[in-house]
Amino acid sequence: MDDSEDGILPLINIVFLLLIFFMVVGHLAPPDDLVDEPLQSAAAQQPADAADLQPPLTLQVSHDGTLALDGDHLSEEALLEALQAAFSGAEPPSGVQVKADGRTDAVTAIRLIHRLREAQIPSVNLLTLRADITSDRREG
Amino acid sequence: MPTHLSHHIVNADHAPVEHFSLAAPAGRRRNLVSLTPLIDVVFILLIFFMLASNFFDWQQLPLTTSISEGGQAGATEGLHIRLDAQGQVQLNGEVLSLRRLERQVRTELAANPSLNVQLEPRPGVSLQMLIGLFDRLVQNGARQLNFVVPAINSSDKQRTDQDG
């Protein structure tokens, strides 16, 4: 009895360390069901920390142009209505983050972002992952 | 003083050490909560956090966009770059290789850093291709970058709606 508990203590230590590591380093976020190939860019910036602002809404755009606002699939008209409602409410979000699939048609995506800007939405940003431009340049 | 100390230690050694060390831990162990349920819960928490957390480091790319109405509006001032679905690039209507485009953009922007650069994707271009070209232009010094797409011809759409 004593020996088995002594032997298991290092294991528990490691498991605790792993648990704390995953709790601190990873962030919990709803999974992206529409974005399979995230955009990559070398020119993007780290988002500024704005603790006093409401968190922004996330708009997913799939490769075939399907839209989802904070996980809810909707059409473009319904999206604009939902955004108008959200931004005219009591505590408006700080902006809209567009998380688009890399295979999305560029004309469709840019036109969508333009419509969001025309709808007076304060901050519309594209979300990207960091890309390494040097390897990209060597190919081209 | 040293004799007193050694005497004290000897006294401590005289205490029934064997009996003390055997009996006391056994009594403590019995009072401890069993570790097994705790380990179960910690394992479940660990697996939850391993599955639920992601390590993507999202970054923001602010874009400025506009709709080209006439088609020739941006051609006279600044640089108008057009990207088509085959990856071919045109600068102000002239087909260029990517390398020559980069060189030309760099020299033009060195002469006039506030030059307006317009980037127009043709239909069929993927967003990743467009952002890739955008990255290269930013790397070559472009600051005033504007994405341009042709307008959906709304008057045509209304006409077909009325006809149908």
Chai-1 contact restraints between the chains, C-beta under 6 A:
chainA,res_idxA,chainB,res_idxB,connection_type,confidence,min_distance_angstrom,max_distance_angstrom,comment,restraint_id
A,I12,B,I39,contact,1.0,0.0,6.0,A-B,restraint_1
A,V15,B,V42,contact,1.0,0.0,6.0,A-B,restraint_2
A,V15,B,L46,contact,1.0,0.0,6.0,A-B,restraint_3
A,L18,B,L46,contact,1.0,0.0,6.0,A-B,restraint_4
A,L19,B,L45,contact,1.0,0.0,6.0,A-B,restraint_5
A,L19,B,L46,contact,1.0,0.0,6.0,A-B,restraint_6
A,F22,B,F49,contact,1.0,0.0,6.0,A-B,restraint_7
A,F22,B,M50,contact,1.0,0.0,6.0,A-B,restraint_8
A,F22,B,S53,contact,1.0,0.0,6.0,A-B,restraint_9
A,M23,B,F49,contact,1.0,0.0,6.0,A-B,restraint_10
A,G26,B,S53,contact,1.0,0.0,6.0,A-B,restraint_11
A,G26,B,F55,contact,1.0,0.0,6.0,A-B,restraint_12
A,L28,B,A52,contact,1.0,0.0,6.0,A-B,restraint_13
A,L28,B,S53,contact,1.0,0.0,6.0,A-B,restraint_14
A,L39,B,Q128,contact,1.0,0.0,6.0,A-B,restraint_15
A,L39,B,I131,contact,1.0,0.0,6.0,A-B,restraint_16
A,S41,B,L61,contact,1.0,0.0,6.0,A-B,restraint_17
A,S41,B,I131,contact,1.0,0.0,6.0,A-B,restraint_18
A,S41,B,D135,contact,1.0,0.0,6.0,A-B,restraint_19
A,A42,B,D135,contact,1.0,0.0,6.0,A-B,restraint_20
A,A43,B,D135,contact,1.0,0.0,6.0,A-B,restraint_21
A,A43,B,V138,contact,1.0,0.0,6.0,A-B,restraint_22
A,A44,B,Q59,contact,1.0,0.0,6.0,A-B,restraint_23
A,A44,B,Q60,contact,1.0,0.0,6.0,A-B,restraint_24
A,A44,B,L61,contact,1.0,0.0,6.0,A-B,restraint_25
A,Q45,B,Q60,contact,1.0,0.0,6.0,A-B,restraint_26
A,Q46,B,Q59,contact,1.0,0.0,6.0,A-B,restraint_27
A,P47,B,Q60,contact,1.0,0.0,6.0,A-B,restraint_28
A,A100,B,L127,contact,1.0,0.0,6.0,A-B,restraint_29
A,G102,B,L127,contact,1.0,0.0,6.0,A-B,restraint_30
A,G102,B,Q128,contact,1.0,0.0,6.0,A-B,restraint_31
A,R103,B,S126,contact,1.0,0.0,6.0,A-B,restraint_32
A,T104,B,L127,contact,1.0,0.0,6.0,A-B,restraint_33
A,A106,B,P121,contact,1.0,0.0,6.0,A-B,restraint_34
A,A106,B,V125,contact,1.0,0.0,6.0,A-B,restraint_35
A,A106,B,L127,contact,1.0,0.0,6.0,A-B,restraint_36
A,A106,B,L130,contact,1.0,0.0,6.0,A-B,restraint_37
A,V107,B,P121,contact,1.0,0.0,6.0,A-B,restraint_38
A,V107,B,P123,contact,1.0,0.0,6.0,A-B,restraint_39
A,V107,B,V149,contact,1.0,0.0,6.0,A-B,restraint_40
A,A109,B,L127,contact,1.0,0.0,6.0,A-B,restraint_41
A,I110,B,T65,contact,1.0,0.0,6.0,A-B,restraint_42
A,I110,B,F147,contact,1.0,0.0,6.0,A-B,restraint_43
A,I110,B,V149,contact,1.0,0.0,6.0,A-B,restraint_44
A,R111,B,V149,contact,1.0,0.0,6.0,A-B,restraint_45
A,I113,B,L63,contact,1.0,0.0,6.0,A-B,restraint_46
A,I113,B,T65,contact,1.0,0.0,6.0,A-B,restraint_47
A,H114,B,T65,contact,1.0,0.0,6.0,A-B,restraint_48
A,N125,B,Q60,contact,1.0,0.0,6.0,A-B,restraint_49
A,N125,B,P62,contact,1.0,0.0,6.0,A-B,restraint_50
A,L126,B,L61,contact,1.0,0.0,6.0,A-B,restraint_51
A,L126,B,L63,contact,1.0,0.0,6.0,A-B,restraint_52
A,L127,B,W58,contact,1.0,0.0,6.0,A-B,restraint_53
A,T128,B,Q59,contact,1.0,0.0,6.0,A-B,restraint_54
A,T128,B,L61,contact,1.0,0.0,6.0,A-B,restraint_55
A,I133,B,D135,contact,1.0,0.0,6.0,A-B,restraint_56
A,G140,B,L98,contact,1.0,0.0,6.0,A-B,restraint_57
